[in-house]
Amino acid sequence: MPVAHAKLKGAPGYGDIKGNVYFYSAYGGTVVVAEVYGITDKTEQEAGGFLGFHIHEGSSCTGNAQDPFADAEAHYNPGNQEHPRHAGDLPSLLVKGGIAWMAVYTGRFYPEEVIGRTVIVHGMPDDYRTQPSGGSGAKIACGEIVVWEG
């Protein structure tokens, strides 16, 4: 059973993106399971089939006209590391036919540490070099991480 989850909602102009991200306790860390649907063909093609995927510091999927998820803030980085060593840096999502599904283990955080933060899907792949966010582009989907109440 997950400890936490986030329900994803897409940004205006990027189709009808939705999905879920689940956070499970695992020995020494967390298993993150993501399922994302409704990614447009245009976004998939422009990104080469890979989309950046990160935990962000902020607690809200709100923002402004220029960045609808601005309040998600920067990558979750309690250790003040450079990208890609932020605790919230995760592998890019592989997209095919508008769908992405991934399960990954990370020892960088426990589920309880990210409750109250956000998870972001970006419009471009993470290059794992560019500071501060891997050149992963616009925030195209966001979910607020909450305690699982299944």
C-alpha positions as CSV (number, residue, x, y, z in Angstrom):
1,M,0.0,0.0,0.0
2,P,1.4,3.4,-0.9
3,V,2.3,5.9,1.9
4,A,1.6,8.9,-0.3
5,H,0.2,9.8,-3.7
6,A,-0.3,12.7,-6.1
7,K,-3.1,13.2,-8.7
8,L,-1.7,14.8,-11.8
9,K,-3.4,17.6,-13.7
10,G,-2.1,19.1,-16.9
11,A,-1.3,22.7,-17.7
12,P,-3.5,24.6,-20.1
13,G,-2.3,24.2,-23.7
14,Y,-0.9,20.7,-23.3
15,G,-4.0,18.6,-23.9
16,D,-5.8,16.7,-21.2
17,I,-2.9,15.3,-19.2
18,K,-3.8,13.4,-16.0
19,G,-2.5,10.5,-14.0
20,N,-1.2,9.4,-10.6
21,V,2.1,9.1,-8.8
22,Y,2.4,6.7,-5.9
23,F,5.1,6.6,-3.2
24,Y,5.9,3.3,-1.5
25,S,8.2,2.8,1.5
26,A,11.1,0.5,0.5
27,Y,14.3,-0.5,2.4
28,G,16.4,2.7,2.6
29,G,14.1,4.8,0.4
30,T,11.1,5.0,-1.8
31,V,9.6,3.2,-4.8
32,V,7.9,5.8,-7.1
33,V,5.3,4.6,-9.5
34,A,4.0,7.0,-12.1
35,E,1.2,6.6,-14.6
36,V,0.5,9.6,-16.9
37,Y,-2.1,9.7,-19.7
38,G,-3.2,12.3,-22.3
39,I,0.2,13.5,-23.4
40,T,-0.3,15.1,-26.9
41,D,1.5,13.7,-30.0
42,K,3.1,17.2,-30.4
43,T,4.6,17.2,-26.9
44,E,5.7,13.6,-27.3
45,Q,7.4,14.3,-30.6
46,E,9.0,17.6,-29.5
47,A,10.5,15.9,-26.5
48,G,11.8,12.9,-28.4
49,G,9.6,10.6,-26.3
50,F,11.1,11.6,-22.9
51,L,9.7,14.0,-20.3
52,G,11.5,15.4,-17.3
53,F,10.1,14.2,-13.9
54,H,10.9,15.7,-10.6
55,I,9.8,16.3,-7.0
56,H,9.5,20.1,-6.4
57,E,9.8,22.0,-3.1
58,G,6.5,23.9,-3.3
59,S,3.2,22.6,-1.9
60,S,0.8,23.9,-4.5
61,C,0.0,23.3,-8.2
62,T,-1.0,26.9,-8.6
63,G,0.7,29.8,-10.5
64,N,0.1,32.5,-13.0
65,A,-0.5,33.0,-16.7
66,Q,3.2,32.5,-17.6
67,D,3.7,29.5,-15.4
68,P,0.5,27.8,-14.2
69,F,2.5,25.7,-11.7
70,A,4.9,28.5,-10.5
71,D,4.1,27.8,-6.9
72,A,5.6,24.3,-7.2
73,E,8.9,26.2,-6.9
74,A,12.3,24.5,-7.6
75,H,13.4,20.9,-7.3
76,Y,13.3,19.3,-3.9
77,N,16.9,19.8,-2.7
78,P,17.3,19.6,1.1
79,G,21.0,18.7,0.7
80,N,21.7,21.9,-1.4
81,Q,23.2,19.8,-4.2
82,E,23.7,20.6,-7.9
83,H,21.5,19.0,-10.5
84,P,21.2,16.0,-11.0
85,R,21.9,15.3,-7.4
86,H,18.8,17.0,-6.0
87,A,16.8,14.6,-3.8
88,G,13.9,15.2,-6.1
89,D,15.7,14.4,-9.4
90,L,14.2,11.3,-11.0
91,P,14.7,9.6,-14.3
92,S,12.8,11.0,-17.3
93,L,9.5,9.4,-18.2
94,L,9.4,7.4,-21.5
95,V,6.3,8.3,-23.5
96,K,4.6,6.2,-26.2
97,G,1.2,6.9,-27.7
98,G,0.5,9.6,-25.1
99,I,1.1,7.3,-22.1
100,A,4.0,7.1,-19.7
101,W,4.4,4.5,-16.9
102,M,7.4,4.1,-14.7
103,A,8.5,2.5,-11.4
104,V,11.8,3.5,-9.9
105,Y,13.6,3.1,-6.6
106,T,15.3,6.1,-5.0
107,G,17.3,6.2,-1.8
108,R,17.3,10.0,-1.9
109,F,14.1,10.4,0.2
110,Y,11.4,8.5,2.1
111,P,7.8,9.0,1.2
112,E,7.1,10.9,4.4
113,E,9.7,13.5,3.4
114,V,7.9,14.5,0.3
115,I,4.3,14.7,1.6
116,G,3.2,18.4,1.2
117,R,5.5,18.9,-1.8
118,T,4.7,18.6,-5.5
119,V,5.6,16.3,-8.4
120,I,6.1,17.8,-11.9
121,V,6.1,16.4,-15.4
122,H,8.1,18.7,-17.7
123,G,7.7,19.2,-21.5
124,M,11.3,18.2,-22.4
125,P,13.7,15.5,-21.2
126,D,16.1,16.1,-18.4
127,D,19.7,16.4,-19.8
128,Y,21.1,15.7,-16.3
129,R,23.7,18.5,-16.7
130,T,22.1,21.9,-17.1
131,Q,21.7,23.9,-13.9
132,P,19.5,24.2,-12.1
133,S,16.9,21.9,-13.6
134,G,18.3,19.8,-16.4
135,G,16.9,22.0,-19.2
136,S,13.6,20.1,-18.9
137,G,11.4,22.9,-20.1
138,A,7.9,23.9,-19.1
139,K,5.9,22.4,-16.3
140,I,3.2,20.5,-18.2
141,A,1.6,18.6,-15.3
142,C,1.6,18.9,-11.6
143,G,0.3,16.9,-8.6
144,E,0.3,17.7,-4.9
145,I,1.7,14.9,-2.8
146,V,-0.6,13.9,0.1
147,V,-0.9,11.1,2.5
148,W,-2.5,8.0,1.0
149,E,-5.9,7.4,2.5
150,G,-6.8,4.5,0.1
